[in-house]
């Protein structure tokens, strides 16, 4: 027999109210969890993990294994980004593993007049690594200002000891004993030993020069340029410039120059040029004055020996008659071209340049350079018509005739100026610290 039980109306309403209450409680709990999670996420990501402002810090590497430099300075540079704009900055994610990084494409507008090869041409013409820091000033015996691409020169008075007493190379009147001066220069250029010159007086003033080009002036000019004391007479002195240079290109070169009284160049630890009125390597106590090769000297036959290739230490040398240097053409057969040497582009080479005045009177020097294969100037002992030598330089500067006139004002004998022509667009042999 079936039994039918019917729920009362009050019980049914109570059951419905319980069901609705349970459903609203579930919804409320879900909303609460959602809002709580959002609050936690907002607090941790937006308020706590605020990305710090970007900062670029200049780094100066340690100067290990570098040669000493005068008065070194280290400048720490810190460049900070500007305050953030209201726009949202992009996130940058750095991965510990190697992975491709997608970057937004940047379109750089190009002027229609720009040539595709422009940047390449600029790079080749200016040489890689050249910049404003090389400098573009120089002249005379050099500048006391440091910096830039220069060779540093030191002055030595061989007539005075380091204590400023007279040396064996000084005469009674304070002038130079030529034989003794030549012996000192011969001893020095044999191995370019700095201790040979280091025993003589040297002023504290150093001069920095990017090229070596002084027309004929009075011999009293260089001691004044080096700020020597009054006891330094304008005779029996030497100036030694040295440093390292970087070859601007690969090739075979030779120095071409003259010195009154003496100019010598040592390149890559080899003497490649001796030029001037006096050649110290010729000194022989058994042959008085044999080192003097001008038309007034005792060894006028030296030039013929060089021309015939008979003087082996200077084999390959040439004497070159060059325009606008009448005094040197007449008296010492012009400029002297030295031994050839080979270099590789970008490689560094040690260089030393010695300039000396011995008896006093007039003084001057010129140092040029020739690329004997790619840019020859001389053929069969004669200058090719219309050609000029490059000037040897270590920065953008070149000699300026008017500036030299002002710089040597009061030191030009009779107002004359010998001005050997040179190629203004000469390559730069950058001086390396």
ZICOR-V193892 format. One record per residue. N is the residue number from 1. RES is the residue in three letters. OMEGA is omega as a letter, one per 40 degrees, with the letter a starting at -180 (NA if undefined). D_CENTER is the distance of its C-alpha to the mean C-alpha in whole Angstrom. Layout:
N/RES/OMEGA/D_CENTER
N/RES/OMEGA/D_CENTER
This chain:
1/UNK/a/120
2/UNK/i/116
3/UNK/a/115
4/UNK/i/113
5/UNK/a/112
6/UNK/a/110
7/UNK/i/107
8/UNK/a/108
9/UNK/a/107
10/UNK/i/105
11/UNK/a/104
12/UNK/i/102
13/UNK/i/100
14/UNK/i/99
15/UNK/i/98
16/UNK/i/96
17/UNK/i/94
18/UNK/a/93
19/UNK/i/91
20/UNK/i/90
21/UNK/i/89
22/UNK/a/87
23/UNK/i/85
24/UNK/i/84
25/UNK/i/83
26/UNK/a/81
27/UNK/i/79
28/UNK/i/78
29/UNK/i/77
30/UNK/i/75
31/UNK/i/73
32/UNK/i/73
33/UNK/a/71
34/UNK/a/69
35/UNK/i/68
36/UNK/i/67
37/UNK/i/65
38/UNK/a/63
39/UNK/i/63
40/UNK/a/61
41/UNK/i/58
42/UNK/a/58
43/UNK/a/57
44/UNK/a/55
45/UNK/a/53
46/UNK/a/53
47/UNK/a/53
48/UNK/a/52
49/UNK/i/49
50/UNK/a/47
51/UNK/i/43
52/UNK/i/41
53/UNK/a/38
54/UNK/a/35
55/UNK/i/32
56/UNK/a/29
57/UNK/i/27
58/UNK/a/23
59/UNK/i/22
60/UNK/a/19
61/UNK/i/20
62/UNK/a/20
63/UNK/i/18
64/UNK/i/20
65/UNK/i/18
66/UNK/i/15
67/UNK/a/14
68/UNK/i/15
69/UNK/i/13
70/UNK/i/15
71/UNK/a/17
72/UNK/i/16
73/UNK/i/17
74/UNK/a/18
75/UNK/i/20
76/UNK/a/23
77/UNK/i/23
78/UNK/i/27
79/UNK/a/28
80/UNK/i/31
81/UNK/i/33
82/UNK/a/35
83/UNK/a/39
84/UNK/i/41
85/UNK/a/43
86/UNK/i/47
87/UNK/a/46
88/UNK/a/46
89/UNK/i/43
90/UNK/i/42
91/UNK/i/43
92/UNK/a/40
93/UNK/i/41
94/UNK/a/39
95/UNK/i/41
96/UNK/a/40
97/UNK/i/41
98/UNK/i/39
99/UNK/i/41
100/UNK/i/40
101/UNK/i/39
102/UNK/i/40
103/UNK/a/38
104/UNK/a/39
105/UNK/i/38
106/UNK/i/36
107/UNK/i/37
108/UNK/a/34
109/UNK/i/35
110/UNK/i/34
111/UNK/a/34
112/UNK/a/36
113/UNK/a/34
114/UNK/a/31
115/UNK/a/31
116/UNK/a/30
117/UNK/a/27
118/UNK/a/25
119/UNK/i/23
120/UNK/a/22
121/UNK/i/22
122/UNK/a/19
123/UNK/a/17
124/UNK/a/18
125/UNK/a/17
126/UNK/a/14
127/UNK/a/12
128/UNK/i/13
129/UNK/i/10
130/UNK/a/9
131/UNK/a/10
132/UNK/a/11
133/UNK/i/8
134/UNK/a/6
135/UNK/i/9
136/UNK/i/11
137/UNK/i/13
138/UNK/i/13
139/UNK/a/16
140/UNK/i/18
141/UNK/i/17
142/UNK/a/15
143/UNK/i/15
144/UNK/a/16
145/UNK/i/14
146/UNK/i/12
147/UNK/a/9
148/UNK/a/6
149/UNK/a/3
150/UNK/i/6
151/UNK/a/8
152/UNK/a/11
153/UNK/i/15
154/UNK/a/18
155/UNK/i/21
156/UNK/i/24
157/UNK/a/28
158/UNK/i/30
159/UNK/a/33
160/UNK/i/33
161/UNK/i/33
162/UNK/i/31
163/UNK/i/34
164/UNK/i/34
165/UNK/a/37
166/UNK/i/38
167/UNK/i/36
168/UNK/a/38
169/UNK/a/36
170/UNK/i/37
171/UNK/a/40
172/UNK/a/43
173/UNK/i/42
174/UNK/i/39
175/UNK/a/37
176/UNK/i/36
177/UNK/a/37
178/UNK/a/36
179/UNK/a/37
180/UNK/i/36
181/UNK/a/32
182/UNK/i/32
183/UNK/i/33
184/UNK/a/31
185/UNK/i/28
186/UNK/i/30
187/UNK/a/30
188/UNK/a/26
189/UNK/i/25
190/UNK/i/27
191/UNK/a/25
192/UNK/a/22
193/UNK/a/24
194/UNK/a/23
195/UNK/i/26
196/UNK/i/27
197/UNK/a/25
198/UNK/a/26
199/UNK/a/29
200/UNK/a/29
201/UNK/i/28
202/UNK/i/25
203/UNK/a/24
204/UNK/a/23
205/UNK/i/20
206/UNK/i/17
207/UNK/a/15
208/UNK/a/11
209/UNK/i/11
210/UNK/i/9
211/UNK/a/12
212/UNK/a/15
213/UNK/i/18
214/UNK/i/21
215/UNK/a/24
216/UNK/i/27
217/UNK/i/28
218/UNK/a/30
219/UNK/i/29
220/UNK/a/29
221/UNK/a/26
222/UNK/i/24
223/UNK/i/26
224/UNK/i/26
225/UNK/i/22
226/UNK/i/22
227/UNK/i/25
228/UNK/i/27
229/UNK/a/31
230/UNK/a/34
231/UNK/i/34
232/UNK/i/31
233/UNK/a/33
234/UNK/i/31
235/UNK/i/31
236/UNK/i/30
237/UNK/i/27
238/UNK/i/23
239/UNK/a/20
240/UNK/i/17
241/UNK/a/14
242/UNK/a/12
243/UNK/i/9
244/UNK/i/8
245/UNK/i/7
246/UNK/a/8
247/UNK/a/11
248/UNK/i/11
249/UNK/i/15
250/UNK/i/18
251/UNK/i/20
252/UNK/a/21
253/UNK/i/19
254/UNK/i/20
255/UNK/i/19
256/UNK/a/21
257/UNK/i/22
258/UNK/i/24
259/UNK/i/24
260/UNK/f/27
261/UNK/a/28
262/UNK/i/26
263/UNK/i/22
264/UNK/i/21
265/UNK/i/18
266/UNK/a/18
267/UNK/a/16
268/UNK/i/16
269/UNK/i/19
270/UNK/i/21
271/UNK/a/22
272/UNK/i/21
273/UNK/i/22
274/UNK/a/25
275/UNK/i/26
276/UNK/i/28
277/UNK/a/31
278/UNK/i/31
279/UNK/a/30
280/UNK/a/30
281/UNK/i/31
282/UNK/a/34
283/UNK/i/36
284/UNK/a/39
285/UNK/i/41
286/UNK/a/44
287/UNK/a/43
288/UNK/i/42
289/UNK/a/40
290/UNK/a/39
291/UNK/a/35
292/UNK/a/36
293/UNK/a/35
294/UNK/a/36
295/UNK/i/39
296/UNK/a/40
297/UNK/a/39
298/UNK/a/41
299/UNK/i/39
300/UNK/a/39
301/UNK/a/40
302/UNK/a/37
303/UNK/i/36
304/UNK/i/39
305/UNK/i/38
306/UNK/a/34
307/UNK/a/36
308/UNK/i/38
309/UNK/a/36
310/UNK/i/38
311/UNK/a/36
312/UNK/i/34
313/UNK/i/31
314/UNK/i/30
315/UNK/a/31
316/UNK/i/30
317/UNK/i/29
318/UNK/i/30
319/UNK/a/30
320/UNK/i/30
321/UNK/a/32
322/UNK/a/29
323/UNK/i/30
324/UNK/i/30
325/UNK/a/30
326/UNK/a/33
327/UNK/i/33
328/UNK/i/31
329/UNK/a/33
330/UNK/a/36
331/UNK/a/35
332/UNK/i/33
333/UNK/i/33
334/UNK/i/30
335/UNK/i/27
336/UNK/i/26
337/UNK/a/25
338/UNK/a/24
339/UNK/i/24
340/UNK/i/23
341/UNK/a/20
342/UNK/a/20
343/UNK/i/17
344/UNK/a/17
345/UNK/i/15
346/UNK/a/12
347/UNK/a/13
348/UNK/a/11
349/UNK/i/12
350/UNK/i/12
351/UNK/i/12
352/UNK/a/14
353/UNK/a/16
354/UNK/i/19
355/UNK/a/21
356/UNK/i/24
357/UNK/a/27
358/UNK/a/31
359/UNK/a/34
360/UNK/a/33
361/UNK/i/34
362/UNK/a/31
363/UNK/i/27
364/UNK/i/25
365/UNK/i/22
366/UNK/i/20
367/UNK/i/18
368/UNK/a/18
369/UNK/a/17
370/UNK/i/20
371/UNK/a/20
372/UNK/a/24
373/UNK/a/25
374/UNK/a/24
375/UNK/a/23
376/UNK/i/25
377/UNK/a/26
378/UNK/i/29
379/UNK/a/32
380/UNK/i/34
381/UNK/a/33
382/UNK/i/33
383/UNK/i/30
384/UNK/a/31
385/UNK/i/33
386/UNK/a/30
387/UNK/i/27
388/UNK/i/24
389/UNK/i/21
390/UNK/i/18
391/UNK/i/16
392/UNK/a/13
393/UNK/a/10
394/UNK/i/6
395/UNK/a/7
396/UNK/a/10
397/UNK/i/12
398/UNK/i/15
399/UNK/i/17
400/UNK/a/20
401/UNK/a/24
402/UNK/i/25
403/UNK/i/23
404/UNK/i/23
405/UNK/i/26
406/UNK/a/26
407/UNK/a/24
408/UNK/a/26
409/UNK/a/29
410/UNK/a/32
411/UNK/i/30
412/UNK/a/31
413/UNK/i/34
414/UNK/i/36
415/UNK/a/34
416/UNK/i/33
417/UNK/i/29
418/UNK/a/28
419/UNK/i/26
420/UNK/a/25
421/UNK/i/24
422/UNK/i/21
423/UNK/a/20
424/UNK/i/18
425/UNK/a/17
426/UNK/i/15
427/UNK/a/13
428/UNK/i/9
429/UNK/a/7
430/UNK/i/4
431/UNK/a/3
432/UNK/i/5
433/UNK/NA/7
